Amino acid sequence: MNTGKYMLLLRLYACDNDYNGIQVVPSTEYLHTVNDGGRNYTVCLLERKCVCGRFQIDELPCPHAWAVLKSKFLMPEEYCSSYYKPSTIVMTYDVPVYPLPDKNDWNIPEHVAEEVVLPPKWKRPPGRPKKKRDKNLSELLLPKNQHSCSICGQGGHNKRTCRNAPRNK
């Protein structure tokens, strides 16, 4: 992740907390309970953990941790992983990349050279892939709207194909 995305995520998490729906209740110096829209989230600043899991996975303060940091007037940059900092990104390029020798000089182990790589068993069908979207619970429970005719009000057909239409003499 580059530095631009890092700063964007920090700003995004800050925007999430600009509304009044988040309430921070301290338990200890590092342990806090965050009430966000009726749900409680436990945030531990010492271990950099939140019940939602985003603080651990992204290694960036999640909106709940951000609310705790704002309430304690702490800098969120101090709770971000060093992997997102520009100095660390620059350090990854400090290690020299040595060129490979000629392909004829490669020492390939025998068990690797003998291994046969087969083509895939299935071929993807041509054309655009079909949408495999999981439907919402509300989409599954709500009945589908049936179109009705604007002339007679019955379902199963429309105005153009209506047989109950009054005929002009």
MODELLER restraints for C-alpha pairs under 7 A, 6 or more apart:
rsr = mdl.restraints
at = mdl.atoms
rsr.add(forms.Gaussian(group=physical.xy_distance, feature=features.Distance(at['CA:1:A'], at['CA:84:A']), mean=6.90, stdev=0.5))
rsr.add(forms.Gaussian(group=physical.xy_distance, feature=features.Distance(at['CA:3:A'], at['CA:84:A']), mean=6.30, stdev=0.5))
rsr.add(forms.Gaussian(group=physical.xy_distance, feature=features.Distance(at['CA:3:A'], at['CA:85:A']), mean=6.79, stdev=0.5))
rsr.add(forms.Gaussian(group=physical.xy_distance, feature=features.Distance(at['CA:3:A'], at['CA:86:A']), mean=6.30, stdev=0.5))
rsr.add(forms.Gaussian(group=physical.xy_distance, feature=features.Distance(at['CA:6:A'], at['CA:84:A']), mean=6.28, stdev=0.5))
rsr.add(forms.Gaussian(group=physical.xy_distance, feature=features.Distance(at['CA:13:A'], at['CA:62:A']), mean=6.37, stdev=0.5))
rsr.add(forms.Gaussian(group=physical.xy_distance, feature=features.Distance(at['CA:13:A'], at['CA:63:A']), mean=4.99, stdev=0.5))
rsr.add(forms.Gaussian(group=physical.xy_distance, feature=features.Distance(at['CA:13:A'], at['CA:66:A']), mean=6.89, stdev=0.5))
rsr.add(forms.Gaussian(group=physical.xy_distance, feature=features.Distance(at['CA:14:A'], at['CA:63:A']), mean=6.92, stdev=0.5))
rsr.add(forms.Gaussian(group=physical.xy_distance, feature=features.Distance(at['CA:14:A'], at['CA:66:A']), mean=6.76, stdev=0.5))
rsr.add(forms.Gaussian(group=physical.xy_distance, feature=features.Distance(at['CA:16:A'], at['CA:63:A']), mean=6.15, stdev=0.5))
rsr.add(forms.Gaussian(group=physical.xy_distance, feature=features.Distance(at['CA:17:A'], at['CA:63:A']), mean=6.30, stdev=0.5))
rsr.add(forms.Gaussian(group=physical.xy_distance, feature=features.Distance(at['CA:17:A'], at['CA:67:A']), mean=6.21, stdev=0.5))
rsr.add(forms.Gaussian(group=physical.xy_distance, feature=features.Distance(at['CA:21:A'], at['CA:36:A']), mean=5.89, stdev=0.5))
rsr.add(forms.Gaussian(group=physical.xy_distance, feature=features.Distance(at['CA:21:A'], at['CA:37:A']), mean=5.82, stdev=0.5))
rsr.add(forms.Gaussian(group=physical.xy_distance, feature=features.Distance(at['CA:22:A'], at['CA:34:A']), mean=6.71, stdev=0.5))
rsr.add(forms.Gaussian(group=physical.xy_distance, feature=features.Distance(at['CA:22:A'], at['CA:35:A']), mean=5.62, stdev=0.5))
rsr.add(forms.Gaussian(group=physical.xy_distance, feature=features.Distance(at['CA:22:A'], at['CA:36:A']), mean=4.64, stdev=0.5))
rsr.add(forms.Gaussian(group=physical.xy_distance, feature=features.Distance(at['CA:22:A'], at['CA:37:A']), mean=6.90, stdev=0.5))
rsr.add(forms.Gaussian(group=physical.xy_distance, feature=features.Distance(at['CA:23:A'], at['CA:34:A']), mean=5.60, stdev=0.5))
rsr.add(forms.Gaussian(group=physical.xy_distance, feature=features.Distance(at['CA:23:A'], at['CA:35:A']), mean=4.98, stdev=0.5))
rsr.add(forms.Gaussian(group=physical.xy_distance, feature=features.Distance(at['CA:23:A'], at['CA:36:A']), mean=6.58, stdev=0.5))
rsr.add(forms.Gaussian(group=physical.xy_distance, feature=features.Distance(at['CA:24:A'], at['CA:32:A']), mean=6.76, stdev=0.5))
rsr.add(forms.Gaussian(group=physical.xy_distance, feature=features.Distance(at['CA:24:A'], at['CA:33:A']), mean=5.94, stdev=0.5))
rsr.add(forms.Gaussian(group=physical.xy_distance, feature=features.Distance(at['CA:24:A'], at['CA:34:A']), mean=4.58, stdev=0.5))
rsr.add(forms.Gaussian(group=physical.xy_distance, feature=features.Distance(at['CA:24:A'], at['CA:35:A']), mean=6.44, stdev=0.5))
rsr.add(forms.Gaussian(group=physical.xy_distance, feature=features.Distance(at['CA:24:A'], at['CA:67:A']), mean=6.99, stdev=0.5))
rsr.add(forms.Gaussian(group=physical.xy_distance, feature=features.Distance(at['CA:24:A'], at['CA:68:A']), mean=6.24, stdev=0.5))
rsr.add(forms.Gaussian(group=physical.xy_distance, feature=features.Distance(at['CA:25:A'], at['CA:32:A']), mean=5.71, stdev=0.5))
rsr.add(forms.Gaussian(group=physical.xy_distance, feature=features.Distance(at['CA:25:A'], at['CA:33:A']), mean=5.09, stdev=0.5))
rsr.add(forms.Gaussian(group=physical.xy_distance, feature=features.Distance(at['CA:25:A'], at['CA:34:A']), mean=6.18, stdev=0.5))
rsr.add(forms.Gaussian(group=physical.xy_distance, feature=features.Distance(at['CA:26:A'], at['CA:32:A']), mean=4.31, stdev=0.5))
rsr.add(forms.Gaussian(group=physical.xy_distance, feature=features.Distance(at['CA:26:A'], at['CA:33:A']), mean=6.20, stdev=0.5))
rsr.add(forms.Gaussian(group=physical.xy_distance, feature=features.Distance(at['CA:27:A'], at['CA:33:A']), mean=6.98, stdev=0.5))
rsr.add(forms.Gaussian(group=physical.xy_distance, feature=features.Distance(at['CA:30:A'], at['CA:44:A']), mean=5.53, stdev=0.5))
rsr.add(forms.Gaussian(group=physical.xy_distance, feature=features.Distance(at['CA:30:A'], at['CA:45:A']), mean=5.09, stdev=0.5))
rsr.add(forms.Gaussian(group=physical.xy_distance, feature=features.Distance(at['CA:30:A'], at['CA:46:A']), mean=5.70, stdev=0.5))
rsr.add(forms.Gaussian(group=physical.xy_distance, feature=features.Distance(at['CA:31:A'], at['CA:43:A']), mean=5.84, stdev=0.5))
rsr.add(forms.Gaussian(group=physical.xy_distance, feature=features.Distance(at['CA:31:A'], at['CA:44:A']), mean=4.55, stdev=0.5))
rsr.add(forms.Gaussian(group=physical.xy_distance, feature=features.Distance(at['CA:31:A'], at['CA:45:A']), mean=6.56, stdev=0.5))
rsr.add(forms.Gaussian(group=physical.xy_distance, feature=features.Distance(at['CA:32:A'], at['CA:42:A']), mean=5.82, stdev=0.5))
rsr.add(forms.Gaussian(group=physical.xy_distance, feature=features.Distance(at['CA:32:A'], at['CA:43:A']), mean=5.25, stdev=0.5))
rsr.add(forms.Gaussian(group=physical.xy_distance, feature=features.Distance(at['CA:32:A'], at['CA:44:A']), mean=6.46, stdev=0.5))
rsr.add(forms.Gaussian(group=physical.xy_distance, feature=features.Distance(at['CA:33:A'], at['CA:40:A']), mean=6.41, stdev=0.5))
rsr.add(forms.Gaussian(group=physical.xy_distance, feature=features.Distance(at['CA:33:A'], at['CA:41:A']), mean=5.63, stdev=0.5))
rsr.add(forms.Gaussian(group=physical.xy_distance, feature=features.Distance(at['CA:33:A'], at['CA:42:A']), mean=4.60, stdev=0.5))
rsr.add(forms.Gaussian(group=physical.xy_distance, feature=features.Distance(at['CA:33:A'], at['CA:43:A']), mean=6.25, stdev=0.5))
rsr.add(forms.Gaussian(group=physical.xy_distance, feature=features.Distance(at['CA:34:A'], at['CA:40:A']), mean=5.52, stdev=0.5))
rsr.add(forms.Gaussian(group=physical.xy_distance, feature=features.Distance(at['CA:34:A'], at['CA:41:A']), mean=5.02, stdev=0.5))
rsr.add(forms.Gaussian(group=physical.xy_distance, feature=features.Distance(at['CA:34:A'], at['CA:42:A']), mean=6.25, stdev=0.5))
rsr.add(forms.Gaussian(group=physical.xy_distance, feature=features.Distance(at['CA:34:A'], at['CA:64:A']), mean=6.28, stdev=0.5))
rsr.add(forms.Gaussian(group=physical.xy_distance, feature=features.Distance(at['CA:35:A'], at['CA:41:A']), mean=6.42, stdev=0.5))
rsr.add(forms.Gaussian(group=physical.xy_distance, feature=features.Distance(at['CA:41:A'], at['CA:50:A']), mean=6.83, stdev=0.5))
rsr.add(forms.Gaussian(group=physical.xy_distance, feature=features.Distance(at['CA:41:A'], at['CA:51:A']), mean=5.61, stdev=0.5))
rsr.add(forms.Gaussian(group=physical.xy_distance, feature=features.Distance(at['CA:41:A'], at['CA:52:A']), mean=6.93, stdev=0.5))
rsr.add(forms.Gaussian(group=physical.xy_distance, feature=features.Distance(at['CA:42:A'], at['CA:50:A']), mean=5.74, stdev=0.5))
rsr.add(forms.Gaussian(group=physical.xy_distance, feature=features.Distance(at['CA:42:A'], at['CA:51:A']), mean=5.59, stdev=0.5))
rsr.add(forms.Gaussian(group=physical.xy_distance, feature=features.Distance(at['CA:43:A'], at['CA:49:A']), mean=5.80, stdev=0.5))
rsr.add(forms.Gaussian(group=physical.xy_distance, feature=features.Distance(at['CA:43:A'], at['CA:50:A']), mean=4.42, stdev=0.5))
rsr.add(forms.Gaussian(group=physical.xy_distance, feature=features.Distance(at['CA:43:A'], at['CA:51:A']), mean=6.74, stdev=0.5))
rsr.add(forms.Gaussian(group=physical.xy_distance, feature=features.Distance(at['CA:43:A'], at['CA:65:A']), mean=6.09, stdev=0.5))
rsr.add(forms.Gaussian(group=physical.xy_distance, feature=features.Distance(at['CA:44:A'], at['CA:50:A']), mean=6.40, stdev=0.5))
rsr.add(forms.Gaussian(group=physical.xy_distance, feature=features.Distance(at['CA:48:A'], at['CA:55:A']), mean=6.55, stdev=0.5))
rsr.add(forms.Gaussian(group=physical.xy_distance, feature=features.Distance(at['CA:48:A'], at['CA:56:A']), mean=6.72, stdev=0.5))
rsr.add(forms.Gaussian(group=physical.xy_distance, feature=features.Distance(at['CA:49:A'], at['CA:55:A']), mean=5.64, stdev=0.5))
rsr.add(forms.Gaussian(group=physical.xy_distance, feature=features.Distance(at['CA:49:A'], at['CA:56:A']), mean=5.62, stdev=0.5))
rsr.add(forms.Gaussian(group=physical.xy_distance, feature=features.Distance(at['CA:54:A'], at['CA:62:A']), mean=5.68, stdev=0.5))
rsr.add(forms.Gaussian(group=physical.xy_distance, feature=features.Distance(at['CA:55:A'], at['CA:61:A']), mean=5.15, stdev=0.5))
rsr.add(forms.Gaussian(group=physical.xy_distance, feature=features.Distance(at['CA:55:A'], at['CA:62:A']), mean=5.09, stdev=0.5))
rsr.add(forms.Gaussian(group=physical.xy_distance, feature=features.Distance(at['CA:59:A'], at['CA:80:A']), mean=5.87, stdev=0.5))
rsr.add(forms.Gaussian(group=physical.xy_distance, feature=features.Distance(at['CA:59:A'], at['CA:81:A']), mean=5.37, stdev=0.5))
rsr.add(forms.Gaussian(group=physical.xy_distance, feature=features.Distance(at['CA:60:A'], at['CA:79:A']), mean=6.80, stdev=0.5))
rsr.add(forms.Gaussian(group=physical.xy_distance, feature=features.Distance(at['CA:60:A'], at['CA:80:A']), mean=4.74, stdev=0.5))
rsr.add(forms.Gaussian(group=physical.xy_distance, feature=features.Distance(at['CA:60:A'], at['CA:81:A']), mean=6.55, stdev=0.5))
rsr.add(forms.Gaussian(group=physical.xy_distance, feature=features.Distance(at['CA:61:A'], at['CA:76:A']), mean=6.81, stdev=0.5))
rsr.add(forms.Gaussian(group=physical.xy_distance, feature=features.Distance(at['CA:61:A'], at['CA:79:A']), mean=6.53, stdev=0.5))
rsr.add(forms.Gaussian(group=physical.xy_distance, feature=features.Distance(at['CA:61:A'], at['CA:80:A']), mean=6.58, stdev=0.5))
rsr.add(forms.Gaussian(group=physical.xy_distance, feature=features.Distance(at['CA:66:A'], at['CA:76:A']), mean=6.82, stdev=0.5))
rsr.add(forms.Gaussian(group=physical.xy_distance, feature=features.Distance(at['CA:69:A'], at['CA:75:A']), mean=6.83, stdev=0.5))
rsr.add(forms.Gaussian(group=physical.xy_distance, feature=features.Distance(at['CA:69:A'], at['CA:76:A']), mean=6.45, stdev=0.5))
rsr.add(forms.Gaussian(group=physical.xy_distance, feature=features.Distance(at['CA:82:A'], at['CA:88:A']), mean=6.56, stdev=0.5))
rsr.add(forms.Gaussian(group=physical.xy_distance, feature=features.Distance(at['CA:83:A'], at['CA:89:A']), mean=6.88, stdev=0.5))
rsr.add(forms.Gaussian(group=physical.xy_distance, feature=features.Distance(at['CA:146:A'], at['CA:155:A']), mean=6.72, stdev=0.5))
rsr.add(forms.Gaussian(group=physical.xy_distance, feature=features.Distance(at['CA:147:A'], at['CA:155:A']), mean=5.98, stdev=0.5))
rsr.add(forms.Gaussian(group=physical.xy_distance, feature=features.Distance(at['CA:147:A'], at['CA:156:A']), mean=6.98, stdev=0.5))
rsr.add(forms.Gaussian(group=physical.xy_distance, feature=features.Distance(at['CA:148:A'], at['CA:154:A']), mean=5.34, stdev=0.5))
rsr.add(forms.Gaussian(group=physical.xy_distance, feature=features.Distance(at['CA:148:A'], at['CA:155:A']), mean=4.11, stdev=0.5))
rsr.add(forms.Gaussian(group=physical.xy_distance, feature=features.Distance(at['CA:148:A'], at['CA:156:A']), mean=6.50, stdev=0.5))
rsr.add(forms.Gaussian(group=physical.xy_distance, feature=features.Distance(at['CA:148:A'], at['CA:157:A']), mean=6.44, stdev=0.5))
rsr.add(forms.Gaussian(group=physical.xy_distance, feature=features.Distance(at['CA:148:A'], at['CA:158:A']), mean=6.20, stdev=0.5))
rsr.add(forms.Gaussian(group=physical.xy_distance, feature=features.Distance(at['CA:149:A'], at['CA:155:A']), mean=6.15, stdev=0.5))
rsr.add(forms.Gaussian(group=physical.xy_distance, feature=features.Distance(at['CA:149:A'], at['CA:157:A']), mean=5.94, stdev=0.5))
rsr.add(forms.Gaussian(group=physical.xy_distance, feature=features.Distance(at['CA:149:A'], at['CA:158:A']), mean=4.37, stdev=0.5))
rsr.add(forms.Gaussian(group=physical.xy_distance, feature=features.Distance(at['CA:149:A'], at['CA:159:A']), mean=5.14, stdev=0.5))
rsr.add(forms.Gaussian(group=physical.xy_distance, feature=features.Distance(at['CA:150:A'], at['CA:159:A']), mean=5.76, stdev=0.5))
rsr.add(forms.Gaussian(group=physical.xy_distance, feature=features.Distance(at['CA:151:A'], at['CA:159:A']), mean=6.08, stdev=0.5))
rsr.add(forms.Gaussian(group=physical.xy_distance, feature=features.Distance(at['CA:151:A'], at['CA:165:A']), mean=6.58, stdev=0.5))
rsr.add(forms.Gaussian(group=physical.xy_distance, feature=features.Distance(at['CA:152:A'], at['CA:164:A']), mean=6.51, stdev=0.5))
rsr.add(forms.Gaussian(group=physical.xy_distance, feature=features.Distance(at['CA:152:A'], at['CA:165:A']), mean=6.98, stdev=0.5))
